[in-house]
Amino acid sequence: MTATPAWPPQSAPRLHVETQLGDGVAVPVDGNPAHYLISVMRVKPDDIVLLFDGRSGEWAARVRDMRKRDLVLECVRQTKAIEHVPDFWLCCAPIRKGRIDLIAEKACELGVAKLQPVLTRRAVVDKLNLDRLHAHLVEAAEQCGRTALPELGGLIKLEALLRDWPEDRWLFFADETGGAPLAEALPAHQGGAAFLIGPEGGFDPAERDAIRAVARAVPVSLGPRILRAETAAIAAASAWMTLNGDWG
């Protein structure tokens, strides 16, 4: 007996769109996404493309009204409900282009709910291209199967972040002067949380004191070795997801 082909096809391309999806909704696609589908993925009429909009889950859509530079995708079936990721934020100082892009990509893959850039005194970068970071989040979500993009906060000064810190959210921060081992600190502090990672030069003493003054701040150690800022961010998110998140 011939096996029934998988549906939707496992080889179907996946695309983030702004149009709110639903049964029978027609999604016009042009520009770079259309070029990707038509010229790179070589889709043909009636092929299936997987779509997600960050609000309606994932939908299988059929290719129709295809032209040289644009096409229309018609939603035919929901394939995944909207995801619910753990209530975890990754707050990190801006670092050089390429490295901050890596943080955005991996934060999305690891299941972070919000990525919050934080300007600190020793940061060597004081501006961020948020459109580029958003594009990296989109690309990572398309590849890893997420149905909702992480929220991307605007660049904020550390003082403002601490001043308005939510009273019900733990603030773990990587303190190079010493802190509790992750394996002890994370399981002991359940619930909504964030991890704060400093820049290449770390937090200065005044910043460290200000962070420790937050009622729910928890200084932690990321081990005996000096880590790059992007390595620390990825390691911290991975550890939290393992001990407190949805990896168990």
N, C-alpha and C positions, 0 to 999 in steps of 0.2 A: 504494500500500500504506500502510495506517495505521501510523504510528510506534508502537512499543511504549512505553508510559508508563515514565518513570524509576521505579525501585524501589530503596530506599524513596522516596516522593515528596519532592522537594526542599523542599516547603512544610511537611513534618512538623515539629511542635514538638519541642523537645529539652529533656530534663529530667534533673537529677542526682537520684539516689535512694541511700538507704543500703542497701537490700536487695541482696545479692550476686546478680548476674545470671547466667543460664545458659539453655540450651534448655528451654522449657516453664515456666520460673519465673513464678509469678504475683506481681505487685507491687501491693499495695494502696496507693492514693493518696488522701489526704484533706487537709484544711486549705487553706492558700494554694496549694500546687501543684495541688490538685483544682480550686479556683476558677479558676486560670489556664487550665487545660485546658478546663473545662466552659463557663465564662462569657466568657473572653477569646478563646481559640482556637476555641471552638465545636466541639470534637471530637464525633464521633458513634460509635456502636458499629461496630466493625471498622476504624475509622481507625487509622493508624499513628502512634506516638509514638516518638521516639528516646530511649533511656535510656543513662546511664553511671553507674557506681558508683565509679570511681577504681581498680578492681581487675580488672575483667573486660572491658575494652574497651567498645565501644558496641554496643547491641542495638536492633533494631527490635522494637517490642512492639505488639500489637493491643489496641484498647480493647474491654473486655467488662465485664459486671456494672456498668453505669453507672447511677448514681442522681443525685439533685439535688446532693448535696454530696460525693460520693466515687465512686470507680470502681476497677476493677482493670485492670492492663495485663499482658498475657501475652507473654513473650519468644518470638519466632518465628525470628529469625535474627541472628547477629552481623554487624554491618556494618563494624566497625573493631576491630583488635586494640588492646591497651593500648599507649599511646604511650611512647616512650623519649626524654625531652628531655635536652639537654646538662646536665652536672653543674655548674650555675651557681646561686649563691645571691645574692640581693639583700638586703643588710643596710642598714637605714636608720633614722635617728632618727625618733621619733614627731613628727608635725606636726599642724596643726589638722584637725578633722573636715572631711571633704570632700576635702582635699588628700591625706591618707593613704589615703582610700578610692580616689582616682584612682590612686595608686601601686599599690595592690593589684590593681585592675582591669587596669591596663596590664602589670603584672608577669606576670599570668596570660596575657594575650594574647601577650606577647613570648616566652613559653616558659620562664620562670624555674622552676627546680625547687623552690626554697625561698625564702620571704619571712621575713626575720628582723628584727623590730623591736629597736632598740638604744637604750637610754637614755643620753644624753650630758649633760654639765654645762650646756650652753647650750640644751638642749631646752626649749621653752615648754610642752610637754605631757608629763606624767609618767605618764599612764594611757591605756590603749587598750581599746576595746570589741572584743575578739577575735571575738565572735560576729558583730558587724557586718562586720568585715573578712572573716571566712570567708564570709559571705553574698555579699559583693562578688566574692570569688574564684569562688564557685559560679556566680553570674550571668554572669561573664565567660567561664567555661569552657563554659557552655551556649551562649553566643553565638558563640564563636570555634572551636568544634569540638574542644576538648581532651577527651581521654578519661581524664585523671588530673588531679586538683587539685594545685596547688603545696602543698607542706608549709608550714604556718604556725606559726612558732615563737612562744613566749611572750615577752613583753617582758623583756629581759635588760640588765643594766648593761654598759657598754663594758668595764670592768675584767674582768668575768667572761668576756665574749666573747673577749677577747685572751688571758686566762690559759689557756683551754681550746681555743685555736685549733688545728685539726688540722695536723699537721706536713706533710701532703702536699697542702695546699690553698693556692693563691695568694690573697693578700688585696690587691686593688687598692683604693686609697682616693683619693677626690678631695681633693687637698691644695691649698687656695687660696694657699699660699705658693710653689707651684711643683712641678712633677713632669714626668715624661716624657710626650711626646705619645702619645695613645692608639694612633695608627697604628703607633708603634714599640713601645710597651710590651706591647700585647695579643698580637700574633703571637709575641713573644719568650718568652712565658710560657704554654705550653700545658698542658692538663689541668684537673682540678677547680679551680674558682675561685669567688671571691665579690667583690662590689663593695660597699664601705662608703661610705655617703653621710651626711654630718653634718646637723645642724639648720639653721634659717635663719641663726643666728649663726656657724655653722662650728664646728670643733673648737677647744678652747682649746690653748695651747702645750703643757701637760703631756699632754693627750690625744694630741696630734700626735706627741710624742716617744714615748709608749707604743706607739702604732700602728707607728711606724717601727722600734721595737725588736723587733717580731715578725719571725722569720726569713724568712718568705715575703711580707712586706709590700712592696708596690710603689706608691710615690706617683705619681699621674698627674695630668695637667692636663685639664680639660674645656673648654679654649678660653679666648679672651681676654675673654669676657663673664661677668658675674655671673649665675648661674642660680638660680632658685628651687629649693628642696630637691626638690620633686616633679619639676621639669624635669630636674634633675641625675640623679635616679634613673632616669627613663625614658630619658634620653640615654645613660647609662652601660650600661644593659641592652641597648639597641639596638646600641650600638657593639660590645659583647662578642659578641652574637649574630651580627653581621655579620662580625667578624674571626676569632672562635674557635668560634662556635656552629653552628647548623644552617641558617643563611640562605644559605650559600655554594652 
